[in-house]
Structures are given as structure tokens and as C-alpha cells.
Amino acid sequence: MDPRGVCKPTPDDLMEDAGSGLDYGTRPDRMLGDITPVDRFFIRSHAPTPLIDAATWALSVDGDGVRRPMRYTYEDLCQHFPLRSMVRTIECAGNRRVLFGEELGETFEGTQWGRGAISTAEWTGVRLRDLLEPAGVSSGACEVMAESLDAIRACRPLPLAKARAEDTIVAIAMNGEPLLPDHGFPARLLVSGWLGAASIKWLGRLEVSEEPKYVPWNTEDYVLIGPEHPSEGPGRGPAITALGISSLVELPWPARLLPEPQIIRGRAFAGEHRVSEVHYRVDEGPWCPAEITSASTPGVWARWQFEWNPEPGEHVLRVRAGDDQGRVQPESTPWNELGYMHESVVAHPVQVVGEDRAP
């Protein structure tokens, strides 16, 4: 394990250090295909990665919202329940916090994410609803709170309807292999389309409750605090749930290109919804449609591309995505104290240079 608390290698040619020693984003120019390889899948942790023995690990399902508390072993998850695989994207709600600060001329506290706190994997596991059913969920149950086995016992509640959704699973594998420690081994929650903090890693407990649960992760952190976001209940602002819409260009920041025909590629994500369109703009030119080149699915990023034959000089690329609900990336994002949910169209700087000065 890295002395800072991370297990897998985080080389600079694949990952970007977000400054905490625990958090590493995926380099956008190293994302490769539709699915992010595990070696470059972003890492977001609040405490050092725990090393857990699957042979002694267990997942408890309890609380006043169940009739029969249950305890599942790793073997139970692997062998005694039907397994389901699905491709889903996970994004931290603080992704692009640095760019958000630059947009508003300030520096936000928190993990200093650039563009890389987003990745996609094929997840395999057991539907959460299949683990709740044997416990006999009461008619008055309203939430399920997942709790981690890391040093801070990270926890966050889910509405019962989202917990029972077809694509909410307790994952035990990632891209066809058992989870790595940094990504939640032995088991983690996967909550499709919601902020990454909802997909609790190193899962140890599921508490089903008949009353709403209020914890720091939905009252003090991972909430929107500001004049555009009036407080709800005991929280400092409304808790973040489903993610907004965003896009990125698969180039370094800033980028250096040759003055020759090429294909510019990128990704767009719309949380629980489906990306339906992507447009791009070069400098002050018109908005033009980009080609979406991957299957467009709710909860999964869409890949896009366009052809460009750039002239030498300084340029700016802008990309604007839209989804099947009619949402379109805005030109600016309203301020909030913790720098979450940045959705703005981003001006990506590109320098086009002669061959002798190319990267």
C-alpha cells in the first residue's frame, strides 16, 4: 500500500493527483474505450483504503424497517444470489471543482478535482432489493442507509424506491475481476446516476429505517449551500442526489496539436438520464453537431467525436451536451459554498503548432 493510504499504482501518465494523497482522477486523454480500465479508474476516498479479509467479512441488514435482521457472507453474495452485470458511470459531485473556481474567480475548499473524477466500469453483483427481501422490509420503511467499513464509517441514506431500483446493486466485481481494495473490496454499493458518494465502498451494513436518517454526508457535506439552494430539513442545504449534465474533451489541458486533419473525441454524462445530443464550437464559430459514437444509455456516459482541421495558433474548443429530458449544459453554474455540481460549458484551450513543436 502507498504510505498515503492507496493500494494501486497511480502513475502520472494515467492519473492526476487531486492533492489529498487519497484522491486521483483519470487523465481524460488516457480514458481509452467505453469502459475505463481498472488501472486508471478514478479513486475517491475519505480515509486510507482498508484491507478486508473476505473470509471473515459480512454484510448486515438491520434496522427498525426490517422484520428479520440478516447477515450475508462473501460466499453468500458470490454463490447464493443471482448475479447481474451492468455498465455504469460513477462521477464525484465535486468533479471540475478547480474549473468551477476559475469560472467564478475563487478557490473552493475540498478535493481539488480537475476533469477526471469520472469513470465507467462493468459492475457485477447482487441487486440490493434481493438482499432486502429476505429481511422482510416493513410497510413503513422509507430509507436504506449504507455504511462503510473504512476508518470514518462513511454512510449515506437512499430512499427505499432508489434502493429497490433494478440497477442499484451490491457489486463484488469490476470489469470481470473482483473489486480492488481501492474500489471497495469485498463489496460496494452502486447507485446508478447519483453522485459517487452514494455508492458506498467497503460496505458493511445496510440499515433500513422507518424515519429519515440525517448524517454528516447528507446534511453538512454533499449538499448544495447557497442562495440558489434553500435549506431543506436539518441540512445546510439540499442533499445532492442525481447528477447533472456535463462533458469533457479527451485532450490534455491545455492541449497542443499539429495543424492537420484529426478527430477530436470526448465524453458526455447526464446522470440518471440519457445523453441525446452533443454540439461543439471552435473559437467564436457556430455550434455544430458532434457524432455520438457509443450506445446512449441512462446512467452511462456517451462518447462523441468530430473532425477538425485546425489552423496554427491559439484556439478554444467548447462542447455542450443535452439529454433526453431537454436539459442542456448552461454557460455558467450558480455558486454554491462547497463547489459541487459544476455543469458549465468549458472553454478548452488548444495550441496548434508546427511539427517541430508538437507534443
Number of C-alpha atoms within 10 A of each C-alpha: 13 13 8 12 16 21 18 16 12 21 12 11 11 19 23 22 22 20 12 14 15 21 23 29 26 26 25 24 17 16 22 11 10 19 18 20 18 17 14 24 26 28 23 21 21 13 17 19 24 17 17 15 11 13 10 8 18 21 21 19 24 21 20 16 23 23 13 17 18 18 15 15 16 18 13 12 20 15 9 12 14 11 16 15 18 16 19 22 28 28 21 24 24 24 24 27 25 22 21 28 17 12 16 13 9 11 16 19 12 15 21 23 22 22 22 26 27 24 25 24 21 19 24 24 24 24 24 23 20 15 22 21 13 14 19 14 23 15 9 12 18 20 23 29 24 27 24 21 20 20 11 11 16 22 24 22 23 19 16 18 12 17 24 19 14 14 22 20 29 28 30 25 23 23 18 12 12 17 21 18 19 23 25 28 23 27 30 24 27 27 28 28 26 23 22 24 24 27 23 26 30 29 27 22 21 24 20 29 23 18 12 15 18 16 16 14 18 24 21 18 17 26 26 26 22 16 12 11 16 13 17 11 10 12 20 20 24 20 19 20 20 18 24 21 26 28 27 23 23 19 19 14 15 10 17 18 20 19 18 15 11 13 10 16 19 23 24 27 30 31 26 21 24 22 32 19 20 26 19 19 17 17 14 10 9 10 14 14 17 22 15 21 14 14 13 19 17 20 25 29 32 26 24 23 20 16 12 13 12 19 15 14 12 13 17 16 18 19 26 26 28 23 24 13 11 9 15 22 22 17 10 14 17 17 20 19 13 20 28 25 26 28 24 22 22 24 15 19 17 19 18 19 19 13 11 7 10 12 9
